[in-house]
Amino acid sequence: MPETASNLPLRGLRVLDFAQFLAGPVAALRLSDLGAEVIKIERPQGGDLCRSMVVNDQRLEGDSLVFHTFNRGKKSVAADLKQPADLEKIRALVATADVMIHNFRPGVMERIGLGYDTVRDLNPRIVYGAVSGYGTTGPWRDKPGQDLLVQSLSGIAWLSGNANDGPVPTGFAMLDVATAGNLVQGILACLVRRGISGKGGLVEVDLLSSAIDVTFEQFTCFLNDNEQQPRRHETGNANPYQPAPYGLYQASDGWFAFAMTPLAKVAELLGSAEIGAFPQAQAFSHLNEIKRIVAAICATKPVQHWLDILEPAGIWCAPVLDWPGFVKTDGFAALDPVQTIRTPSGAAARTTRCPIRLDGQALHNSAPAPLLGADTAAVFDSLQTARA
């Protein structure tokens, strides 16, 4: 547990994590970071599928680095929910829980006997969190809810990249992480309500709704623009609804970002009469032409040359860093965002910490993900002790 475990706001809460892969486990991870006891319920044969997931050969003496990333600091109970005896033990555990999270497809938990209505009868105070890909109704409800697939279906992949590129998805599971955040918000809201009314609640989130939500600025523009597909810029596209020069530009030795800036100021700082000939009102209607001029000028000098001109003038700009460059910066060091966990086998792995600070203190938790079923006996024995 973290060094500040005794002071964390969710200390004393019990969370049952039935989820696999990313959105559900990340939500449970954040609750653990904030002090909750999180018990991961896994299949006895193999457990969470992430235990066997290896990305770029990243293993820790036989363990999956991905699994530790999503599940550090949790406990593990192995139970076969298809076996009546195991299911009965889990039902008894549900009766002691404050929060329950799952990401089975719609209808699966009902068939198992752990749907919301059943669980609410067992424990009226429980907050029940359910994650799906596309919601519980409609023709897509049974499609696989995977991040890249939802980015593709939701139109997100057509927002990034330049006009002549194909669709460009994000290079990380953006929607899983966003959905996890939405789930945590809903759970915490229900816990606050429970403190007033004594009753729990049902929190349902899905990746497709998260896709719409994270693009709400651009999607609102789309809805109010006769539902016309946004036109990506031919050069330096970063947001199809932002006028020139907004975007990324290649200098002679790298790239930098150029945010919102009046055209007259751009023309002055870049020394371009061509740009100065465009009125500010044409910053959007002639954006591709303006951005081509900006790009040609920026390509002639190094990144630092342009930053030295733009930043003193109050222009919002920044170098485009890769990760090796980013981790060497003073900004990265000031956040101190990395912590080391040590796996049950003794291997050390560096990972990120919780991004939240409480009472001025960053939250660290060096505990690894658990071995499959490591806490089964202790957790079930505690139920027997409580009954006695």
RAJO-V919221 format. One record per helix or strand. SS is the DSSP state (H for helix, E for strand). FROM is the first residue (numbers start at 1). LEN is the number of residues. If there is no record, write none. Layout:
((SS:FROM:LEN) (SS:FROM:LEN))
//
This chain:
((H:5:3) (E:14:4) (H:23:11) (E:37:6) (H:49:4) (E:59:2) (E:63:2) (H:65:7) (E:75:4) (H:84:11) (E:99:4) (H:108:5) (H:116:7) (E:127:6) (H:147:8) (H:156:3) (H:174:24) (E:201:6) (H:207:8) (H:216:8) (E:247:4) (E:255:4) (H:263:8) (H:273:4) (H:280:3) (H:287:12) (H:303:11) (E:317:3) (H:323:4) (H:330:6) (E:338:5) (E:348:5) (E:357:2) (E:361:2) (E:367:1) (H:376:12))
//
